Amino acid sequence: MSTPADEARLAATGAAERLGVEVLELSEVDEQRAAAELLQRVWDADSPDQLVNAGFMRAFSHSGNYVVGAYRDGKLLGAAVAFLGAATCTRTWPGWSRGGRAPASGTS
């Protein structure tokens, strides 16, 4: 039985293949800066700081969130950034709980 996440992954993979793009994680500062500048141009913002800058992308990436770029023939065509939320935080940061307080020792 597939989950909604599995179905979304399959749909996204199929769309990328049809469009001839490759979706890659943006883990390097230069890649994140290029993505921030692309989003600035797309949204006609005065600065990446009005949307999401490379520093935020770096922090999101380091904390296990979604930071990707869509490439065709080596050219960056699009970017996506997402904070995955509490379910991801509990896997990424053991002891994390909603409200920002870790459970007391010996409790879950």
SERO-4910 file (N, C-alpha, C, O; in steps of 0.05 Angstrom, whole numbers):
BEGIN
 pado doro    nc1    nc2    nc3   cac1   cac2   cac3    cc1    cc2    cc3    oc1    oc2    oc3
  Met    A     17    -24      0      0      0      0     18     25      0     36     27     16
  Ser    A     12     43    -18     29     67    -20     17     89     -2     -7     91      3
  Thr    A     35    106      7     27    129     24     24    153      6     34    153    -17
  Pro    A     12    175     16     11    200      0     39    210     -8     43    220    -30
  Ala    A     58    206     10     85    215      4     97    198    -19    110    209    -37
  Asp    A     92    172    -19    101    155    -41     88    163    -67    102    165    -88
  Glu    A     63    169    -67     48    177    -91     59    204   -101     62    208   -125
  Ala    A     64    222    -83     75    249    -91    103    245   -103    109    258   -123
  Arg    A    119    228    -91    146    223   -101    145    212   -130    160    220   -147
  Leu    A    127    193   -134    124    181   -161    115    202   -181    125    203   -204
  Ala    A     95    218   -173     85    239   -192    107    259   -198    110    267   -221
  Ala    A    123    267   -178    144    287   -183    166    275   -200    176    289   -218
  Thr    A    173    250   -196    193    237   -212    184    235   -241    199    240   -260
  Gly    A    159    227   -245    148    225   -272    148    252   -286    154    254   -310
  Ala    A    140    273   -272    139    300   -284    167    309   -291    171    321   -313
  Ala    A    186    305   -274    214    313   -280    224    298   -305    238    310   -322
  Glu    A    218    272   -307    227    257   -330    214    268   -356    228    270   -376
  Arg    A    188    273   -355    174    284   -378    185    311   -387    187    316   -411
  Leu    A    194    327   -368    204    354   -374    234    354   -380    245    375   -388
  Gly    A    247    332   -375    276    330   -380    292    346   -360    313    356   -366
  Val    A    282    347   -335    297    361   -314    306    341   -293    295    320   -290
  Glu    A    326    349   -279    337    334   -257    334    350   -232    343    373   -231
  Val    A    321    339   -211    317    353   -186    339    343   -167    341    320   -160
  Leu    A    355    362   -157    378    356   -140    377    372   -115    369    395   -114
  Glu    A    387    359    -93    390    373    -68    410    395    -71    431    391    -83
  Leu    A    405    418    -60    424    441    -60    438    442    -33    427    452    -14
  Ser    A    462    431    -33    476    429     -7    500    448     -6    512    452     16
  Glu    A    508    459    -29    531    477    -29    522    506    -29    501    513    -39
  Val    A    538    523    -16    531    551    -13    527    565    -40    507    580    -43
  Asp    A    544    559    -60    541    571    -86    514    563    -99    501    580   -112
  Glu    A    506    538    -96    480    529   -107    457    543    -93    438    551   -106
  Gln    A    459    546    -67    438    559    -52    436    588    -59    414    599    -61
  Arg    A    459    601    -63    459    629    -71    446    632    -98    430    651   -102
  Ala    A    453    615   -117    441    616   -144    411    612   -142    396    625   -157
  Ala    A    401    594   -125    373    589   -122    359    613   -110    337    621   -119
  Ala    A    371    626    -90    360    650    -78    357    672    -99    337    687    -99
  Glu    A    378    675   -115    377    696   -136    357    690   -157    343    708   -168
  Leu    A    353    664   -164    333    657   -184    305    663   -173    289    675   -187
  Leu    A    300    656   -148    274    662   -136    269    692   -135    246    701   -138
  Gln    A    290    707   -129    287    737   -129    278    747   -156    260    764   -158
  Arg    A    290    736   -178    283    745   -205    254    736   -212    238    752   -222
  Val    A    247    711   -205    221    701   -211    199    717   -198    179    723   -210
  Trp    A    203    724   -173    183    739   -157    187    769   -158    172    783   -145
  Asp    A    206    778   -174    211    807   -177    215    821   -150    205    843   -146
  Ala    A    230    808   -133    236    819   -107    261    837   -108    278    833   -126
  Asp    A    263    856    -91    286    874    -90    311    859    -79    333    867    -86
  Ser    A    306    839    -63    328    824    -50    319    796    -44    295    792    -39
  Pro    A    337    776    -44    330    750    -35    319    749     -6    305    731      2
  Asp    A    327    770     10    318    771     37    288    774     39    276    768     60
  Gln    A    275    784     18    246    786     19    232    759     16    208    757     22
  Leu    A    247    739      6    235    713      2    249    692     19    241    688     42
  Val    A    270    681      9    287    663     25    315    666     14    320    662    -10
  Asn    A    333    673     32    361    678     23    377    652     26    368    633     37
  Ala    A    402    654     16    420    630     17    425    621     46    429    597     51
  Gly    A    426    640     65    431    632     92    408    615    104    413    596    118
  Phe    A    384    623     98    361    607    106    362    579     93    356    559    106
  Met    A    368    579     67    370    553     53    391    535     66    387    511     69
  Arg    A    413    547     73    434    532     86    425    521    113    430    497    119
  Ala    A    411    537    129    401    528    155    380    506    151    380    485    165
  Phe    A    362    510    131    341    489    125    355    463    117    348    442    127
  Ser    A    374    465     99    388    441     90    402    426    112    400    402    115
  His    A    416    441    129    431    429    152    412    416    172    421    398    187
  Ser    A    388    425    174    369    414    193    350    393    181    330    386    193
  Gly    A    357    383    157    343    361    146    318    368    130    301    351    125
  Asn    A    315    393    123    291    402    108    297    401     78    318    392     69
  Tyr    A    277    409     63    277    406     34    287    430     20    275    452     21
  Val    A    310    428      6    322    450     -9    333    437    -35    353    423    -35
  Val    A    318    442    -57    325    429    -83    325    449   -105    313    471   -104
  Gly    A    339    442   -127    338    457   -151    331    439   -174    338    415   -174
  Ala    A    318    450   -194    311    435   -219    330    445   -241    332    468   -246
  Tyr    A    345    426   -253    365    432   -273    358    418   -299    348    396   -300
  Arg    A    364    432   -321    364    420   -348    389    428   -361    395    452   -363
  Asp    A    404    409   -371    429    414   -384    448    432   -367    461    449   -378
  Gly    A    448    427   -341    466    442   -323    456    469   -315    470    483   -300
  Lys    A    433    478   -326    423    505   -319    401    503   -298    382    487   -301
  Leu    A    403    519   -278    382    520   -257    357    533   -267    358    557   -275
  Leu    A    335    519   -268    310    529   -278    289    535   -256    272    552   -260
  Gly    A    292    522   -233    273    527   -211    285    518   -185    306    504   -184
  Ala    A    272    525   -164    281    518   -137    257    515   -118    236    528   -123
  Ala    A    260    498    -98    239    495    -78    252    492    -51    273    479    -48
  Val    A    240    504    -31    249    503     -3    225    497     14    204    510     11
  Ala    A    228    478     33    205    472     50    215    464     78    235    449     80
  Phe    A    201    474     98    206    465    126    187    442    130    163    444    128
  Leu    A    198    419    137    183    394    137    166    390    163    149    372    164
  Gly    A    171    406    183    154    405    207    162    386    229    183    375    229
  Ala    A    144    384    248    149    370    273    156    340    269    174    330    283
  Ala    A    143    326    250    149    298    247    178    294    239    191    276    248
  Thr    A    189    312    222    217    310    214    235    319    237    256    307    241
  Cys    A    227    339    252    244    349    274    249    327    294    271    325    305
  Thr    A    229    311    300    232    291    321    252    269    311    265    257    328
  Arg    A    254    265    285    274    246    275    301    259    273    321    246    278
  Thr    A    302    284    266    327    298    262    341    306    288    365    303    291
  Trp    A    325    315    307    335    324    333    323    307    355    302    314    366
  Pro    A    336    285    363    325    268    384    320    285    409    336    301    417
  Gly    A    297    280    421    290    294    445    274    319    441    263    331    459
  Trp    A    271    328    415    255    351    409    226    345    412    217    323    406
  Ser    A    211    365    422    182    361    424    169    388    417    182    409    417
  Arg    A    143    387    412    128    412    406    130    430    430    131    421    453
  Gly    A    131    456    426    134    475    447    164    480    453    170    497    470
  Gly    A    182    466    440    210    471    442    223    460    467    246    466    474
  Arg    A    209    443    482    220    431    506    224    401    503    205    387    494
  Ala    A    247    392    509    252    363    508    238    350    532    235    362    553
  Pro    A    228    325    528    215    311    550    235    307    573    259    305    568
  Ala    A    225    305    597    242    300    620    255    272    617    243    255    604
  Ser    A    278    269    629    291    243    627    273    220    637    259    223    657
  Gly    A    274    198    621    258    175    629    229    176    619    214    158    624
  Thr    A    221    198    606    194    200    595    195    202    565    216    208    554
  Ser    A    173    198    552    173    200    523    151    219    514    147    224    491
***
